[in-house]
Amino acid sequence: MTDFSNPQMSAGQRRPGLRAANWRWREEAVGVVMVGFVGLVMVAVLPHLLPGTVLVHLDQGRLHAGVGFLLCALVLFALRARIRALLSALAGVSLLASIGLFAAGSFAAMSPDKRPDFTLISFNVLGFNPRGAEIAAYFAGQAPDVALVLEAPALHEHLDAMHAAFPYSAGCGEGLHCDMAIFSRHPIRSAQIMPFFTIHGRLIRAQIEIADESVTLLAAHLTKPYYGNWHSQQMDRLVETLAEIEGPVVLAGDFNSQAFVRAFHDHLIGEADMRLASRLQPTWPALSSFPLSMAGFAIDHVLVRGALAPVEVRLIEDPIGSNHRGLFSAFDLDGR
């Protein structure tokens, strides 16, 4: 065995031992990376091999898995494991390309040069958020045409402030037992709080009169997809409800799902013919600093159909104590 402690040993004698040590280190590092690679393969493949099982929900991480494969490829290439780096890169590109194909026919056409006729803030404020007064002040200061508040008990002590800024509302009353509320600066012609299989008040249909136009806002808060079969039933209910609505419609809320997941895409993009206005903006968890803020999941969405077009949709920078970031949307009511 080579003795590295002997200072008299020649460089030629030491070199084979150093090469062997470096090789072992590189192989161990490659092994660690490959463990992560196998985990990413499971995230990417199992939802499609076992579509009827709980593993289908791993598809929520498809975007993150794609980026993870590319990062693995960079590390493997640096470790001179070039074939494995190529395989990892191909896997990452394939996953990201599948999301790109989804996006090609799923996003609403933007009209950034138009002047908006209608603005909406949709925000899951976190039901036990102690900063309810700040949230109410934020809504009043921003003064959107419509404010959609999810997990609205955080505002139950500040409903007077909300009603002062938004004279029309549907959803939460004075009690704590509500999940969602719509506050509007324009008349709400009709409103229905509809059954949605779980907590009462998680589906609201409101017809709002804005600039002599009638716009239907369908507000939804879906349960997490791994809680039994409720999420699938709620998707079915959304499709049924949207089929009854004529004219321009905005569907907004917390869907607890990425938009490229098959159940979301097949129901809302396919059957209901809705289009994503909010793209894939990461809303949960509310990570404040860049680049961590871009590592979240896009589970809050705004979708449109009919004679309206999104002018702008952006994330609200400050979550104000919530674990979600809200979405500000502006629409042109003459757009197609």
CORGI-V208726 format. One record per run of one state. SS is the DSSP state (a for helix, b for strand, c for the rest). FROM is the first residue (numbers start at 0). TO is the last residue. Records with the same first field share a line. If there is no record, write none. Layout:
SS = FROM-TO, FROM-TO
This chain:
c = 0-9, 49-52, 78-80, 104-105, 107-116, 124-130, 142-144, 150-150, 165-166, 170-178, 184-186, 193-201, 210-211, 221-228, 243-247, 254-260, 271-273, 276-282, 284-290, 295-295, 297-298, 305-307, 315-322, 324-325, 332-335
a = 10-48, 53-77, 81-103, 131-141, 151-164, 229-242, 261-270, 291-294
b = 106-106, 117-123, 145-149, 167-169, 179-183, 187-192, 202-209, 212-220, 248-253, 274-275, 283-283, 296-296, 299-304, 308-314, 323-323, 326-331
